[in-house]
Structures are given as structure tokens and as C-alpha cells.
Amino acid sequence: MWETTGWCLRTWLKVTFVLAVLIGVAAMVWGVGSRPFVLTVVAAVVLELLTIRGLLREWAFDARGRWWWFW
């Protein structure tokens, strides 16, 4: 179970890092107050939430198959 938890955390951190870099690039290209930048931030938040939802589903699926809380 710790393997799945570690994998989920690593994947989440990678996705978060990539999205943060893309938001930083968008801020440099379009400027912080522009409409494309705001749309980029909204899209990044939606992608982040979808990633978290998917990773939680993967983790829960693996947790259902194990009695990991007893070990």
C-alpha cells in the first residue's frame, strides 16, 4: 500500500510542478492581468482537480484490495 501511496504522491507532485511551470510561462508571455492568463490558470486548476480525483480513485481501488491498515 505504501508503494501505491508513494506513486500517487510522486505523480501528483510531477503534475503540479508541470502546471506551475506552465502558469509561470503564461505569466511571462501574456502578463498576469490578461484574459489568456486567467483562462490558463482556470484550466490548470481544473486539470489539477481531475488529476487529484483520478489519483484518489487509483489509491482507493488499491486500498479496497488490501487490508493495509492492519499491517
C-alpha angles and dihedrals in degrees: 000000000000088000091057092045091050092047091050092049093047092048092048092050092050093050092046091050093050092048091048091051091049091050089050091051090048090051091053094045102042104017127245098272099049127110096239090054092052090049089050091053092048091049091049092051091050091048090048092052092048090050092050091048092051094046092049089052091051091048093047091048090054092044092054091058096052139053089222096150090066095056 
